[in-house]
Amino acid sequence: MTKNRFFRLLSPCLFSFCGVSSAWAQFPTLINDQLIRTHAVASFPEYLELLALPNDAIASARDIQINADHLEKLFQKRGFNTRQFSNKGRPLVLADYPAVNGLKTILFYIHFDGQPVIASQWAQPSPWQAVVKKKDSSGKWQIVDMKELLQQDFDPELRVFARAAADDKGPIMMFLAAIDLLRARGIAPAVNIKVILDSEEEINSPGMSEAVSQNKDFLRADALVIHDMATHPSGKPTIIFGNRGVQTMSLTVYGAKAPLHSGHYGNFIPNPAFNLVRLLASMKNDQGRVTIPGYYSSTKLNTEDLRVLDAVGDDEAALKKRVGVQNSDQVASNYQRSLQYPSLNIRGLASANVGNEAANIIPKEAVAEIDIRTTTEANAAYLSGLIKKHIQKQGFHIIDHAPTEAERQQYSKLVQVKEGLPAEAARQPLDTKIRYWAERAQVNAFSEGSKRIQPIMIRAAGGTVPTHEIVSPLGLPFVIIPTANADNNQHAYDENLRMGNYLTGMRSMIGLLTTPYQ
C-alpha cells in the first residue's frame, strides 16, 4: 500500500477521532460556565485598567515601557517568572510558569501594542477610557453603566469599546483569567507554559528576530500558539494554520517645487495628484485583480487546499451586508480562496487639503501609502520588485530621496519609493501533530456530552503576525487560535470586544492548557 493511499484510508479516523468518543471528557469536569464567568468577572477590573494604558506602537516608547512594567506585575501575581527584553526602549515581556519535568512546553504569543488612534473618530470620550455598550431597539450602540458588566449574569452581547480591547489586550487578560481559574481549582496545567508578549506587532515586530535570537534558551519549546486575529463569524472555535506577511510602501509623486495657483498655471503645470492616481489605477482592474504581470502566478492551490478552504463555509452575503458593500473583488471564487493570494491595498492617500482647508492650487506632491500582503510563495522582495518594475514601465523615474534640481529638470515623472520593514508569511501543514493537539483541545473544551463541536479549520488567514520571525529560528510548529469576535473593528475606530468572546476565549485557552501535547 502506498503512503498516500494509507493516509486516505486513515484520514477519516484522524479527522473525527475514531474510537475515542470520550476524547472531550479530558476537559476538567470541575470547570463549568458559571466558574468561567466568576473568574472572568473577577478579571474585568484588571482588563479595564490595562486598556487605560495608551499603547500606540509608534507614538511613545514611554507608554510601551509602562505597559510592559504593568504586564510583568500581572504575570508575577499569577506565579510566573518574568523578564524584559529591552528592544531599544520598547521592551518585550517574556514569562514562564514553573516547569514540571516530563511535560511538553508550549510557547504562547500575544501582543500588547495597538494601532494609532484619532480620538475624534471614536463614539466615546476617549479610546483609552473603556466603555460598555449594548444595542438599543434600533440596533445602535449605546453606552451603558459599567455595573452591567461587573456582575455574574452579565449579558454576553455586551461589548467593551477601547483601543486594544480585542487586538490584543483582551486575549492577554483571557489567558490570565484562565490561569486564575486553574490555580483556584488546584488543576495543574498539562503542558509547561512560556509566554512572549510583543510590544511592536502593529509595526511588523522589528525587534522580534533579535529578541528570539538572544533568548533562545528561555523560549525553547515544543510548539507555538499565537492568540491573535478573530474567530470565524459562526462563533465556532477556530484554528488557523498560517498567515500572510506584509510589506508597506510609500509612493510620493512630485510636481512643482511649491503649490501653484490653479488659475494661473492650470493646463500648463502637471498635477502630481493626477499622475499618482493614474499610476495607482494602472495596478488594478475593475474586478479588483492586480494587473501587474506575475503577481499571482506563484500561488498554486491544489485539490486538497481547495477542499479545506471551501469547507470553512463563510456566509459571504452576511459579510458584505455587515461591512456595507454590494459586491466583492474577484481575485478568487470565494472569501477564503482570495486570502491565499497576495494583495495590494491603498491604506492612505494625501495631496494638499480637503473640506474647509481646500485651496485652488496645483499641489506640489501626492502621497500614497500602500500595504502588500505577501504569501509563502510570493515574498516581500518578489512582490515589491514587481511593483517597482511596473512603476518604471509607466514612465516614472524612481528615487529614494527628495528630488534634486537636476532630477527635476531631467525627468518628467518623479516618484520617491520608500519600503518598510517586511514581516514574512508563514504556513503550517494541516496534517501534523500540533493540528491534532489543538483540535483535540478545542473539541475537549467546547463539546458537551454527545454534542460534538468541531473547530473551523483555516489554511491561512489574511492578516499578519510575526510567526515567521519566531518559528524560523526556533524551529517550532505553530497554530493561531483567535478569540475575538469577527466584527471587532480592529485597526479602526470603535474597536470592541464582545464579552461572550471573553468567556469562550477563556474556555479555548483552558482547553489548550489542560490537554497534553502528544
C-alpha positions in Angstrom: 0.0 0.0 0.0 1.4 3.4 -0.9 1.9 6.1 1.7 -0.7 8.4 0.1 -3.3 5.6 0.0 -2.6 4.8 3.6 -3.4 8.3 4.7 -6.5 8.4 2.6 -7.8 5.4 4.4 -6.6 6.7 7.8 -7.7 10.3 7.5 -11.4 9.8 8.3 -10.4 8.5 11.7 -7.9 11.3 12.2 -10.4 14.0 11.4 -13.1 12.5 13.6 -11.1 10.8 16.4 -12.5 7.4 15.5 -12.6 5.1 18.6 -12.0 8.0 21.0 -15.6 9.3 21.5 -14.7 10.1 25.1 -11.9 12.5 24.0 -13.6 15.6 25.3 -14.1 14.1 28.7 -10.5 15.1 29.3 -11.7 18.7 29.8 -11.7 19.2 33.6 -15.1 18.1 34.9 -14.9 20.7 37.7 -14.9 23.5 35.2 -18.3 24.9 34.0 -19.8 28.0 32.6 -20.5 29.6 35.9 -17.0 29.1 37.1 -15.6 30.6 33.9 -18.0 33.6 34.4 -16.8 34.0 38.0 -13.2 34.3 37.1 -13.9 36.4 34.0 -15.8 39.0 36.2 -13.0 38.9 38.7 -10.5 39.8 36.0 -12.5 42.6 34.4 -11.2 45.4 36.7 -7.6 44.4 35.6 -8.7 44.3 32.0 -10.2 47.8 32.2 -7.1 49.1 33.9 -4.9 47.6 31.2 -7.0 49.2 28.5 -6.4 52.6 30.2 -2.7 52.5 29.3 -2.0 54.1 25.9 -0.2 51.6 23.7 0.4 53.1 20.3 3.4 51.3 19.0 4.6 54.4 17.1 3.8 57.3 19.4 5.7 56.8 22.7 8.3 54.3 23.9 7.5 55.5 27.4 3.9 54.3 27.0 5.2 50.9 25.9 7.5 50.7 28.9 4.6 51.5 31.2 2.6 48.7 29.6 5.5 46.2 29.9 6.0 47.0 33.6 2.3 46.6 34.3 2.1 43.3 32.5 5.1 41.9 34.3 3.3 42.6 37.6 0.1 40.9 36.3 2.0 37.7 35.3 4.2 37.7 38.5 0.9 37.9 40.5 0.0 34.5 38.9 3.3 32.9 39.8 5.2 33.5 36.5 8.8 34.3 36.3 9.3 37.3 34.1 11.9 39.3 32.3 12.0 42.1 29.8 14.0 42.3 26.6 14.9 45.9 26.2 14.3 46.2 22.5 15.7 49.7 22.2 13.3 51.1 24.8 10.2 49.2 23.6 10.5 46.1 25.7 9.0 42.7 25.1 7.9 40.8 28.1 8.9 37.1 28.5 7.3 34.9 31.1 7.4 31.3 32.1 5.4 29.2 34.6 7.2 26.9 36.9 8.0 23.8 34.8 7.2 20.2 35.5 9.6 17.5 34.3 8.2 15.3 31.6 5.7 17.7 30.2 5.9 19.3 26.7 6.3 23.0 26.6 4.0 25.4 24.7 5.1 28.9 23.9 2.2 31.4 23.8 2.5 34.6 21.8 0.2 37.6 22.4 1.0 41.3 21.7 0.1 44.4 23.8 0.8 47.3 21.5 -2.0 48.9 19.4 -2.7 50.8 16.3 -2.6 54.6 16.3 -5.9 56.4 17.2 -7.7 59.5 16.1 -9.7 60.2 19.2 -12.2 62.4 17.5 -13.4 59.5 15.4 -14.4 57.4 18.4 -18.0 57.5 19.7 -16.9 57.8 23.3 -14.9 60.3 25.4 -11.5 58.6 24.8 -10.2 55.4 23.2 -8.2 54.9 26.4 -11.3 55.1 28.7 -13.1 51.8 28.1 -16.9 52.0 27.9 -19.5 49.2 27.9 -22.1 49.3 25.2 -25.2 47.4 24.0 -27.5 47.8 21.1 -30.8 49.7 21.6 -34.1 48.8 19.9 -33.0 50.5 16.7 -29.7 48.5 16.6 -27.4 51.4 17.5 -24.7 51.0 20.1 -25.3 52.9 23.3 -23.1 53.4 26.4 -24.5 51.6 29.5 -23.4 51.6 33.1 -20.2 49.6 33.7 -22.0 47.8 36.5 -23.9 45.8 33.9 -20.6 44.1 33.0 -19.3 43.6 36.6 -22.0 41.1 37.6 -22.1 37.3 37.4 -25.0 37.1 35.0 -23.8 39.8 32.6 -25.2 39.8 29.0 -22.7 38.1 26.7 -23.7 40.6 24.0 -22.3 43.5 25.9 -19.2 44.9 24.3 -16.2 46.8 25.7 -15.1 49.6 23.4 -11.4 50.8 23.6 -8.2 50.6 21.7 -6.8 47.1 22.1 -10.0 45.8 23.6 -9.8 42.9 21.1 -6.4 43.3 19.5 -4.7 42.2 21.6 -5.1 43.1 25.3 -8.3 41.1 25.5 -6.6 37.8 24.9 -3.9 38.6 27.4 -6.5 39.0 30.1 -8.4 35.9 29.0 -5.2 34.0 29.3 -4.5 35.3 32.8 -8.2 34.7 33.9 -7.8 31.1 32.6 -4.7 30.7 34.7 -6.5 32.1 37.7 -9.3 29.6 37.4 -6.9 26.6 37.1 -4.9 27.8 40.2 -8.1 28.4 42.2 -9.3 24.9 41.4 -6.0 23.3 42.0 -5.8 22.0 38.4 -2.2 21.6 37.2 -1.6 22.5 33.5 -1.0 19.6 31.3 1.8 21.5 29.5 4.7 23.7 30.6 3.9 27.3 29.8 6.1 30.1 28.3 4.8 33.4 27.1 6.2 36.1 24.8 4.3 39.5 24.8 5.2 41.6 21.8 5.4 45.4 22.0 5.7 46.1 18.3 3.3 43.8 16.4 1.5 46.6 14.8 4.7 47.9 13.2 5.8 44.4 12.0 7.8 43.5 15.1 11.2 44.8 14.0 12.8 43.7 17.2 11.4 40.2 17.3 14.2 38.4 15.4 16.8 39.8 17.8 14.7 39.1 20.8 14.3 35.4 19.8 18.0 35.1 18.9 19.1 36.4 22.3 16.6 34.4 24.3 16.6 31.0 22.5 17.1 29.0 25.7 14.4 30.9 27.5 12.0 30.5 24.6 12.8 26.8 23.8 9.6 24.9 23.4 7.8 22.1 21.6 5.2 24.3 19.8 3.9 27.8 19.4 0.4 29.0 19.9 -0.5 32.6 18.7 -3.5 34.3 20.2 -4.4 37.0 17.7 -6.9 37.7 14.8 -10.6 36.9 15.0 -12.7 33.8 15.3 -15.0 32.6 12.4 -18.2 34.6 12.3 -20.1 31.4 13.2 -18.7 31.7 16.7 -17.2 28.2 16.5 -13.7 27.7 17.8 -11.2 28.5 15.1 -7.8 27.0 14.3 -5.6 28.8 11.7 -2.5 27.3 10.1 -0.8 30.2 8.5 -0.9 33.9 7.9 0.1 36.3 5.1 3.0 38.6 5.6 3.0 42.4 5.0 5.2 44.9 3.3 4.5 48.6 3.3 5.5 51.1 0.6 5.2 54.9 0.4 4.9 56.5 -3.0 5.5 60.2 -3.3 4.9 61.7 -6.8 6.4 65.2 -7.3 5.1 68.2 -9.2 6.3 71.8 -9.0 8.6 72.9 -6.1 5.7 74.7 -4.4 1.9 74.8 -4.7 0.8 76.9 -7.6 -2.3 79.0 -8.4 -4.7 76.7 -10.4 -5.9 79.6 -12.5 -2.5 81.0 -13.4 -0.9 77.6 -14.0 -3.8 75.1 -14.7 -3.5 73.4 -18.1 0.3 74.0 -18.2 1.9 72.7 -15.0 1.3 68.9 -14.4 -0.7 67.9 -11.4 1.1 65.2 -9.3 -2.2 64.0 -7.8 -3.5 63.1 -11.3 -0.1 61.4 -12.1 -0.4 59.4 -8.9 -4.0 58.2 -9.3 -3.3 57.2 -12.9 -0.3 55.1 -11.6 -2.4 53.5 -8.9 -5.3 52.8 -11.3 -2.9 51.0 -13.7 -2.1 48.4 -10.9 -5.7 47.0 -10.6 -8.7 46.4 -12.9 -12.4 47.0 -12.2 -12.7 43.4 -10.7 -10.1 44.2 -8.1 -7.4 42.0 -9.6 -3.8 43.2 -9.6 -2.8 43.6 -13.3 1.0 43.6 -12.7 2.4 40.5 -14.5 3.4 37.7 -12.2 1.7 39.0 -9.1 -0.5 35.9 -8.6 1.4 33.3 -10.7 3.5 31.7 -7.9 0.4 30.9 -5.8 -0.9 27.4 -6.5 -3.8 25.8 -4.7 -4.2 22.0 -5.1 -7.3 19.9 -4.7 -6.8 19.4 -1.0 -6.2 23.1 -0.4 -9.4 23.9 -2.2 -11.4 21.3 -0.2 -10.1 22.8 3.1 -10.8 26.4 2.0 -14.3 25.6 0.7 -15.2 23.6 3.9 -15.0 26.8 6.0 -18.4 27.8 4.7 -18.4 31.6 5.0 -21.7 33.5 4.7 -20.4 36.0 2.2 -23.7 37.8 1.8 -23.8 38.4 5.5 -20.2 39.6 5.5 -20.9 42.1 2.7 -24.0 43.3 4.4 -22.1 43.8 7.7 -19.4 45.9 6.1 -21.8 47.7 3.8 -20.8 46.8 0.3 -22.7 45.3 -2.6 -20.0 43.3 -4.4 -16.6 41.9 -3.7 -13.3 41.8 -5.6 -12.9 38.9 -8.0 -9.4 37.7 -7.1 -10.8 34.2 -6.4 -14.2 32.5 -6.3 -14.8 32.9 -2.6 -13.6 34.7 0.5 -11.2 32.0 1.9 -9.6 31.4 -1.5 -9.0 35.1 -2.0 -7.0 35.3 1.2 -4.5 32.8 -0.1 -3.2 35.2 -2.8 -1.1 38.3 -2.4 -3.0 41.6 -2.1 -2.3 45.2 -2.9 -4.0 47.8 -0.8 -4.0 51.6 -0.7 -4.1 52.4 3.0 -3.8 56.2 2.7 -3.8 59.0 0.2 -2.9 62.6 0.6 -2.4 65.7 -1.7 -2.9 69.2 -0.5 -6.1 69.7 1.7 -9.8 69.0 1.6 -13.0 70.4 3.1 -12.8 73.9 4.5 -9.0 73.8 4.1 -9.0 73.2 0.4 -7.4 75.8 -1.8 -7.4 76.5 -5.5 -3.9 75.2 -6.1 -2.0 72.6 -8.0 -0.4 70.6 -5.2 3.4 70.2 -5.2 3.2 66.4 -4.4 0.9 63.5 -3.8 1.4 60.6 -1.5 0.1 57.0 -1.4 0.7 54.6 1.4 0.4 51.0 0.3 0.5 47.7 2.0 1.2 44.4 0.3 0.0 41.2 1.9 2.6 38.6 0.9 2.4 34.8 0.9 4.9 32.0 1.5 5.1 31.6 -2.3 5.4 35.3 -3.1 7.5 37.1 -0.5 8.1 40.8 0.1 11.2 41.2 -2.1 9.5 39.4 -5.0 6.3 41.5 -4.9 7.9 44.9 -4.2 10.2 44.2 -7.1 7.3 43.6 -9.5 5.6 46.8 -8.3 8.8 48.9 -8.9 9.2 47.4 -12.3 5.6 48.3 -13.1 6.1 51.9 -11.9 9.1 52.3 -14.2 7.0 50.9 -17.1 4.5 53.7 -16.5 7.2 56.2 -17.3 8.3 57.1 -13.7 11.9 57.6 -12.5 12.2 56.0 -9.1 14.3 57.8 -6.4 14.8 57.2 -2.7 15.1 60.8 -1.6 13.6 64.3 -2.3 14.4 65.2 -5.9 17.3 67.4 -6.7 17.1 70.3 -9.0 18.9 68.3 -11.7 16.5 65.4 -11.4 13.5 67.8 -11.7 14.9 69.1 -15.0 15.8 65.6 -16.3 12.7 63.5 -15.6 9.0 64.4 -16.3 7.7 61.9 -13.8 9.5 61.5 -10.4 8.4 59.2 -7.6 10.1 58.5 -4.3 9.6 54.9 -3.2 10.2 54.0 0.5 9.8 50.5 1.7 9.0 49.5 5.3 10.4 46.5 7.2 8.7 43.4 5.9 7.1 40.7 8.0 7.1 37.5 6.0 4.3 35.0 5.6 4.2 31.6 7.3 2.1 28.4 6.9 1.9 25.1 8.7 0.8 21.8 7.1 -2.6 20.7 8.4 -1.7 17.0 8.8 0.7 17.5 11.8 0.9 16.8 15.5 0.1 20.3 16.5 -3.0 20.3 14.5 -4.4 17.2 16.2 -3.4 18.5 19.6 -5.1 21.9 19.0 -8.2 20.2 17.5 -8.4 17.8 20.4 -8.1 20.7 22.9 -10.9 22.7 21.3 -13.2 19.7 21.0 -12.5 18.9 24.6 -13.3 22.5 25.6 -16.5 23.1 23.6 -18.2 19.7 23.3 -20.8 18.7 25.8 -22.0 15.1 26.3 -22.8 13.7 22.9 -22.8 17.1 21.3 -19.6 17.5 19.4 -18.3 20.9 18.4 -15.9 20.7 15.5 -13.5 23.6 15.1 -13.3 25.7 11.9 -10.0 24.9 10.1 -8.5 27.8 8.1 -5.5 27.1 5.8 -4.1 30.7 6.1 -5.5 33.9 7.4 -5.3 37.2 5.6 -3.7 39.2 8.4 -0.1 39.2 9.6 1.6 38.2 12.9 5.4 37.7 13.4 5.0 33.9 13.0 7.9 33.6 10.6 10.2 35.6 12.8 9.6 33.2 15.8 9.2 29.8 14.2 12.2 30.0 11.8 14.9 30.5 14.4 13.3 28.2 17.0 12.1 25.5 14.5 8.6 25.3 16.1 5.3 24.0 14.7 2.6 26.6 15.2 -1.1 27.3 15.2 -3.1 30.5 15.5 -6.0 30.3 17.9 -8.1 33.5 17.7 -10.6 34.5 20.4 -12.1 37.9 19.4 -15.4 38.5 17.6 -15.1 38.8 13.8 -16.7 42.3 13.9 -14.3 43.8 16.4 -13.2 46.8 14.3 -9.6 46.1 15.0 -7.2 48.7 13.5 -10.1 51.2 13.2 -12.0 53.4 15.5 -14.6 51.9 17.8 -12.6 48.7 18.3 -14.5 46.4 20.6 -14.7 43.0 22.2 -17.9 41.0 22.6 -17.8 39.8 26.2 -19.3 36.5 25.3 -16.0 36.0 23.4 -14.1 36.7 26.6 -15.8 33.6 28.1 -15.3 31.4 25.0 -11.7 32.7 24.8 -11.1 31.6 28.3 -12.7 28.2 27.6 -10.5 27.8 24.5 -7.3 28.6 26.5 -8.3 26.3 29.3 -8.7 23.5 26.7 -5.1 24.2 25.5 -3.6 24.4 28.9 -5.2 21.1 30.1 -4.6 19.0 27.0 -1.3 17.1 27.0 0.8 17.8 23.9 1.2 14.4 22.4 
